[in-house]
């Protein structure tokens, strides 16, 4: 049986991340947008893996972007709850 757990404090975790625009080191790959793997690693370390290049000389961090989806979904739900509380004039 798989262990399932809702991501707690998702909005706080999302707030620790930075969306960035960047240029790839290889010029033929151009520019892109994404997250900094080292930032994600502090929040959800299971989404980041260290990978060694085929030549074995270089390593870099790979980010599982699909894993970010759950974090974003839970943070949106937290925002929705906060908005509803504000509309109702209640607080936590």
C-alpha positions in Angstrom: 0.0 0.0 0.0 1.2 3.5 -0.9 1.6 6.2 1.7 -0.3 9.4 0.8 -0.1 12.7 2.6 -1.5 16.0 1.7 1.2 18.7 1.3 1.0 20.9 4.4 1.7 24.6 4.3 1.9 24.5 0.5 1.5 28.2 0.2 4.5 28.8 2.5 6.5 26.3 0.4 5.6 28.0 -2.9 6.6 31.4 -1.4 10.1 30.0 -1.0 10.5 29.4 -4.7 11.5 31.8 -7.4 10.3 31.6 -11.0 13.2 32.6 -13.2 14.0 33.3 -16.8 17.4 31.9 -17.9 19.7 31.1 -20.8 21.0 27.5 -21.2 24.8 27.1 -21.1 24.6 25.5 -24.6 23.7 28.4 -26.9 21.7 26.1 -29.2 19.2 25.5 -26.4 18.2 29.1 -26.2 16.3 30.6 -23.3 13.7 29.1 -20.9 11.7 29.7 -17.7 11.6 27.5 -14.6 12.6 27.1 -11.0 16.0 26.8 -9.3 16.6 23.2 -8.4 18.5 24.2 -5.2 15.5 26.2 -4.0 13.1 23.3 -4.6 15.5 20.9 -2.9 15.1 22.9 0.3 11.3 22.7 0.2 10.7 19.3 -1.4 14.0 17.4 -1.7 12.4 14.3 -3.2 11.8 16.3 -6.4 15.5 16.9 -7.1 18.1 14.4 -8.2 21.8 14.8 -8.9 22.8 13.5 -12.3 26.3 12.8 -13.7 26.9 13.6 -17.3 27.8 10.7 -19.7 31.5 11.6 -19.6 31.4 11.4 -15.9 33.1 14.7 -15.4 30.2 17.0 -14.8 27.1 16.7 -12.6 24.0 18.8 -12.4 20.6 18.8 -10.6 17.5 17.6 -12.3 14.1 18.8 -11.2 10.9 16.8 -11.5 8.6 19.5 -12.6 5.6 17.1 -12.6 6.0 16.9 -8.8 5.5 20.6 -8.5 1.9 20.3 -9.7 0.7 18.8 -6.4 2.3 21.7 -4.5 0.7 24.3 -6.7 -2.8 22.6 -6.4 -2.6 22.6 -2.6 -1.4 26.2 -2.5 -4.3 27.3 -4.7 -6.7 25.5 -2.3 -5.1 27.3 0.7 -5.5 30.7 -1.1 -9.1 29.8 -1.9 -9.8 29.1 1.8 -8.1 32.4 2.8 -10.2 34.3 0.3 -13.4 32.6 1.6 -12.5 33.5 5.2 -12.0 37.1 4.2 -15.3 37.2 2.4 -17.0 35.7 5.4 -15.3 38.1 7.8 -13.7 35.2 9.7 -10.1 34.5 10.6 -8.2 31.4 11.5 
